[in-house]
Amino acid sequence: MKVLVIGAGNMGLTYAQGMSKSKLLKKKNIMVLDKSDEKLEEVDQISYFDAYSELHECVPQADIIFIAVKPYHAEPLFKKISSLVTSDQIVISIMAGITIKTIKSLLGLQKIVRAMPNLPAKVGEGVTSYVASSKVSRLEMIVVESLLDTTGKSIQVNNENLIDASTGISGSGPAYVFYFMQSMMEAAQQMGFTRNESKVLVSQTFTGAVELFNQSDLSPNSWMEKVASKGGTTRAALDSMEDNNVNELIKDAAFAAFNKAIELGKNY
Ligand SMILES: NC(=O)c1ccc[n+]([C@@H]2O[C@H](COP(=O)([O-])OP(=O)(O)OC[C@H]3O[C@@H](n4cnc5c(N)ncnc54)[C@H](OP(=O)(O)O)[C@@H]3O)[C@@H](O)[C@H]2O)c1
């Protein structure tokens, strides 16, 4: 099996590197194409990839074509490859906002997977939600999922709207966590800690809390109740958040990202 990754940017290279760890792919079975010479030089240094600059040299060889260019590059790219693709090829697109219907109509192919990754894929801790067109077989889905899982975890959804919804939760979500971290680091420094001390305090607090959550079946609410005793310090902080409606504000923020994803998708 051969995979072609089109677009050796942030996400394309992250997935190519993740997929190189897959047992399904042998060395040199990952082709990477980009239009920039600089990016291709970078790709050429990585021994398990074959770098390409010409579509006709790699598109016909691929079983799976992984599209990782910016959404505004999709149309010109698809125009160039539509005469090179064949109906048995599977296209996985991570382009935000470009629907399966659009990809089908521009490429004339039926086996399409639309996926929404997130940035922690770079360190193997990403989460990718994906939806597939009906022509992708169960066996092909297993292959697709195992390739996506090489950058973390993946979840299959059965409705394309949930791809936009996952933009609001996991796609943009790392920024919400960074926002919370930034506020806590600022508070720590205002209390007298150095920048480095506040970084350790905040980062390890996040890591530890997530680890506790992952190792149990308890909900975040149950964990909050465990940490907060009546009349204590944590209760004071949680009461302050409740009084300021922080819970609703965070939900509003996630919906703002979700709505923006829908709005941007209408441009394609
Ligand atoms: N970054 C994220 O966290 C994230 C999260 C979710 C989804 N995504 C999606 O992932 C996709 C890629 O994002 P990115 O941040 O990795 O973008 P990026 O760093 O700009 O990478 C895209 C690469 O594709 C190249 N390219 C453009 N048109 C091409 C063509 N016709 N043939 C070959 N190569 C071409 C670009 O070259 P030039 O630079 O020369 O144009 C660039 O090297 C986007 O569609 C985005 O919506 C990203």
The ligand as an SDF file (V2000), in Angstrom:
LIG
                    3D

 48 52  0  0  0  0  0  0  0  0999 V2000
   -2.6870   23.5940   11.5990 N   0  0  0  0  0  0  0  0  0  0  0  0
   -3.7170   23.0830   12.2910 C   0  0  0  0  0  0  0  0  0  0  0  0
   -3.7580   23.0330   13.5450 O   0  0  0  0  0  0  0  0  0  0  0  0
   -4.8880   22.4870   11.5470 C   0  0  0  0  0  0  0  0  0  0  0  0
   -5.9510   21.9470   12.2810 C   0  0  0  0  0  0  0  0  0  0  0  0
   -7.0150   21.4030   11.5760 C   0  0  0  0  0  0  0  0  0  0  0  0
   -6.9950   21.3890   10.1730 C   0  0  0  0  0  0  0  0  0  0  0  0
   -5.9430   21.9150    9.5100 N   0  0  0  0  0  0  0  0  0  0  0  0
   -5.9720   21.8740    8.0390 C   0  0  0  0  0  0  0  0  0  0  0  0
   -4.7600   21.3180    7.5790 O   0  0  0  0  0  0  0  0  0  0  0  0
   -4.4630   21.8510    6.2950 C   0  0  0  0  0  0  0  0  0  0  0  0
   -2.9920   22.1820    6.2360 C   0  0  0  0  0  0  0  0  0  0  0  0
   -2.6910   23.1880    7.2110 O   0  0  0  0  0  0  0  0  0  0  0  0
   -1.1880   23.5410    7.5460 P   0  0  0  0  0  0  0  0  0  0  0  0
   -1.2170   24.4350    8.7240 O   0  0  0  0  0  0  0  0  0  0  0  0
   -0.3750   22.2780    7.5970 O   0  0  0  0  0  0  0  0  0  0  0  0
   -0.7940   24.3760    6.2080 O   0  0  0  0  0  0  0  0  0  0  0  0
    0.6400   24.7610    5.6600 P   0  0  0  0  0  0  0  0  0  0  0  0
    1.6600   24.6620    6.7480 O   0  0  0  0  0  0  0  0  0  0  0  0
    0.4970   26.0340    4.8940 O   0  0  0  0  0  0  0  0  0  0  0  0
    0.9770   23.5820    4.6270 O   0  0  0  0  0  0  0  0  0  0  0  0
    0.4110   23.4420    3.3610 C   0  0  0  0  0  0  0  0  0  0  0  0
    1.5290   23.1090    2.3810 C   0  0  0  0  0  0  0  0  0  0  0  0
    0.9300   22.7430    1.1360 O   0  0  0  0  0  0  0  0  0  0  0  0
    1.6420   23.3940    0.1000 C   0  0  0  0  0  0  0  0  0  0  0  0
    0.7840   23.4670   -1.0970 N   0  0  0  0  0  0  0  0  0  0  0  0
   -0.1780   24.3670   -1.3900 C   0  0  0  0  0  0  0  0  0  0  0  0
   -0.7340   24.0820   -2.5990 N   0  0  0  0  0  0  0  0  0  0  0  0
   -0.0890   22.9920   -3.0680 C   0  0  0  0  0  0  0  0  0  0  0  0
   -0.1950   22.2390   -4.2710 C   0  0  0  0  0  0  0  0  0  0  0  0
   -1.0620   22.5640   -5.2270 N   0  0  0  0  0  0  0  0  0  0  0  0
    0.6130   21.1770   -4.4280 N   0  0  0  0  0  0  0  0  0  0  0  0
    1.4910   20.8540   -3.4650 C   0  0  0  0  0  0  0  0  0  0  0  0
    1.6660   21.5270   -2.3030 N   0  0  0  0  0  0  0  0  0  0  0  0
    0.8750   22.5840   -2.1100 C   0  0  0  0  0  0  0  0  0  0  0  0
    1.9790   24.7300    0.7050 C   0  0  0  0  0  0  0  0  0  0  0  0
    2.9710   25.4000   -0.0400 O   0  0  0  0  0  0  0  0  0  0  0  0
    3.0350   27.0240    0.0510 P   0  0  0  0  0  0  0  0  0  0  0  0
    3.3780   27.3540    1.4560 O   0  0  0  0  0  0  0  0  0  0  0  0
    4.1120   27.3500   -0.9220 O   0  0  0  0  0  0  0  0  0  0  0  0
    1.6760   27.5260   -0.3650 O   0  0  0  0  0  0  0  0  0  0  0  0
    2.4490   24.2900    2.0990 C   0  0  0  0  0  0  0  0  0  0  0  0
    3.7760   23.8380    2.0660 O   0  0  0  0  0  0  0  0  0  0  0  0
   -5.3650   23.0640    6.0990 C   0  0  0  0  0  0  0  0  0  0  0  0
   -6.3110   22.7830    5.0800 O   0  0  0  0  0  0  0  0  0  0  0  0
   -6.0400   23.2640    7.4280 C   0  0  0  0  0  0  0  0  0  0  0  0
   -7.3910   23.6600    7.2560 O   0  0  0  0  0  0  0  0  0  0  0  0
   -4.8900   22.4540   10.1460 C   0  0  0  0  0  0  0  0  0  0  0  0
  1  2  1  0
  2  3  2  0
  2  4  1  0
  4  5  1  0
  4 48  2  0
  5  6  2  0
  6  7  1  0
  7  8  2  0
  8  9  1  0
  8 48  1  0
  9 10  1  0
  9 46  1  0
 10 11  1  0
 11 12  1  0
 11 44  1  0
 12 13  1  0
 13 14  1  0
 14 15  2  0
 14 16  1  0
 14 17  1  0
 17 18  1  0
 18 19  2  0
 18 20  1  0
 18 21  1  0
 21 22  1  0
 22 23  1  0
 23 24  1  0
 23 42  1  0
 24 25  1  0
 25 26  1  0
 25 36  1  0
 26 27  1  0
 26 35  1  0
 27 28  2  0
 28 29  1  0
 29 30  1  0
 29 35  2  0
 30 31  1  0
 30 32  2  0
 32 33  1  0
 33 34  2  0
 34 35  1  0
 36 37  1  0
 36 42  1  0
 37 38  1  0
 38 39  2  0
 38 40  1  0
 38 41  1  0
 42 43  1  0
 44 45  1  0
 44 46  1  0
 46 47  1  0
M  CHG  2   8   1  16  -1
M  END
$$$$
